[in-house]
Amino acid sequence: MAERTKFNPDGTKPKRSVRADSYHPDYCEQAFVACSTMGATDKNLCKLFGVVDDTYRNWQHKYPEFRAAIVKGKDEYDCLTAEKCLKKKVEGYFTTEITKELDSESGKIIVKKMVKKHVAPSDTSIMYFLNNRNPERWQSKNSVEMSGKMDMLTDDQINKRIGQLLGASGVAQIIGGAEQAGEPMED
């Protein structure tokens, strides 16, 4: 009986996985570049190197320099992307708004209108930027200083004061309500 060929769900032949021992030191640089410039994910890196997820994870454990290159590349991409976005929000930017409609005669989508719009800077982003760029000058924290003597009350003194404010019936209601709710009363 002939051996049957297995196919992927999309009808293509499955690619052979690269063996775990086929790691090459050049993969560090390739992984770094893929992560730092394109924001490659772990799944993208598996495809790039032609390996399954288990092999990729084994390489990360077996070769710390490989893992370090991936971590550094992803961090660089994340920081660069966040900084670009923050810069746009701080400075404001122009964007083109496109309005499209379906042409009933041809059934095609046509562009009806293109409008260039300015998105104003975000006050929140500006404050975030200034607070982090120069915290001594743009500190958003308010500090409160208290002076004088502060007396600490004991539990008995607090309970006595509550009793004075509520009266004896009010204290009984609070205690009774807590016990009915199943809450333990602490001394």
C-alpha positions in Angstrom: 0.0 0.0 0.0 1.4 3.4 -0.9 2.1 6.0 1.8 -0.3 8.9 1.8 1.0 12.5 1.7 -0.3 14.7 4.5 -1.5 18.1 3.6 -2.1 21.3 5.7 -5.8 22.5 6.1 -5.2 25.0 3.2 -4.2 22.2 0.8 -0.4 22.9 0.8 2.2 20.4 1.7 3.7 20.9 5.2 7.2 22.4 5.3 9.8 20.3 7.0 10.9 21.7 10.3 14.5 22.5 10.7 16.1 20.3 13.3 16.8 21.8 16.7 20.6 21.4 16.3 20.6 23.5 13.1 20.9 26.7 15.0 23.5 29.1 13.5 25.1 32.1 15.4 24.0 34.5 12.6 20.4 34.0 13.8 21.1 36.4 16.6 21.6 39.3 14.2 18.7 38.2 12.0 16.4 38.0 15.0 17.5 41.4 16.3 17.0 43.1 12.9 13.6 41.4 12.4 12.4 42.4 15.8 13.8 46.0 15.9 12.9 47.1 12.4 9.7 45.2 11.7 8.3 44.3 15.1 8.6 40.6 14.5 6.6 38.4 16.8 7.7 34.9 18.0 5.5 33.4 15.4 7.1 35.5 12.7 10.6 34.4 13.9 9.5 30.8 13.7 8.6 31.3 10.1 11.8 33.2 9.4 13.9 30.4 10.7 11.7 27.6 9.4 11.2 26.0 12.8 8.3 25.0 15.0 7.6 26.8 18.2 9.2 24.2 20.4 12.5 24.4 18.5 12.4 28.2 18.7 11.8 28.1 22.5 14.6 25.5 22.9 17.0 27.8 21.0 16.1 30.6 23.4 17.0 28.4 26.4 20.1 26.8 24.9 21.5 30.0 23.4 21.2 33.0 25.8 22.7 35.4 23.2 19.8 34.5 20.8 17.2 35.3 23.5 19.0 38.5 24.4 19.0 39.6 20.7 15.2 39.0 20.5 14.5 40.8 23.8 16.7 43.8 22.8 15.2 44.0 19.3 11.6 43.9 20.6 12.4 46.5 23.3 14.0 48.8 20.7 11.0 48.5 18.4 8.5 49.0 21.2 10.3 52.1 22.5 10.8 53.5 19.0 7.1 53.0 18.1 5.9 54.5 21.4 8.2 57.5 21.0 7.0 58.1 17.5 3.4 58.0 18.6 4.0 60.2 21.5 5.9 62.7 19.3 2.9 62.9 17.0 0.5 63.4 19.9 2.7 66.2 21.4 3.3 68.1 18.1 0.0 67.4 16.4 -0.1 66.0 12.8 -2.0 66.1 9.5 -4.0 63.2 8.3 -6.2 62.7 5.2 -9.8 61.6 5.8 -11.2 59.7 2.9 -14.9 59.2 2.4 -15.9 56.3 0.2 -19.2 55.2 -1.2 -20.5 52.2 -3.2 -21.4 53.1 -6.7 -24.8 51.6 -7.3 -24.4 51.3 -11.1 -20.9 49.7 -11.2 -20.9 48.1 -7.8 -17.4 49.5 -7.1 -16.3 51.5 -4.2 -15.4 55.1 -5.2 -13.7 57.9 -3.4 -16.2 60.7 -2.8 -14.1 63.1 -0.8 -10.6 63.6 0.5 -10.0 66.1 3.2 -6.7 67.0 4.8 -7.2 67.5 8.5 -5.0 68.7 11.3 -5.1 66.8 14.6 -4.3 69.1 17.4 -1.7 68.2 20.0 -3.0 66.4 23.1 -2.8 68.2 26.3 -2.4 65.0 28.2 0.4 63.8 26.0 2.2 67.2 26.4 2.0 67.0 30.2 3.2 63.4 30.2 6.1 64.4 27.9 7.1 67.4 30.1 6.7 65.5 33.4 9.1 62.9 32.2 11.5 65.1 30.2 12.1 67.6 33.0 10.4 66.5 36.2 11.9 69.2 38.4 10.4 71.9 36.3 7.1 70.3 35.2 6.2 68.2 38.3 2.5 67.4 38.4 2.6 66.1 42.0 1.1 68.1 44.7 2.6 67.6 48.1 0.8 68.4 51.4 2.8 69.0 54.5 1.1 68.7 57.9 2.4 70.3 61.0 1.3 70.1 64.6 0.5 67.3 67.0 -1.5 64.3 65.9 -3.1 62.2 68.6 -3.6 58.5 68.0 -6.8 57.1 69.4 -7.2 53.6 70.8 -9.9 51.2 69.6 -11.8 51.8 72.9 -11.6 55.6 72.4 -12.9 55.3 68.9 -15.8 53.0 69.9 -16.7 55.4 72.8 -16.8 58.3 70.4 -18.9 56.4 67.9 -21.3 55.6 70.7 -21.5 59.2 71.7 -22.3 60.3 68.2 -24.8 57.6 67.4 -26.3 57.0 70.8 -26.8 53.6 72.4 -29.5 52.5 69.9 -27.3 53.4 66.9 -24.4 51.3 68.2 -26.7 48.4 68.8 -28.1 48.6 65.2 -24.5 48.6 63.8 -23.5 45.7 65.9 -26.7 43.8 65.2 -26.5 44.5 61.5 -23.0 43.3 61.2 -23.8 40.1 63.1 -26.8 39.4 60.9 -24.6 39.9 57.8 -22.3 37.3 59.1 -19.4 39.7 59.6 -17.3 39.0 62.7 -17.1 41.9 65.2 -13.6 42.6 66.3 -12.7 43.9 69.7 
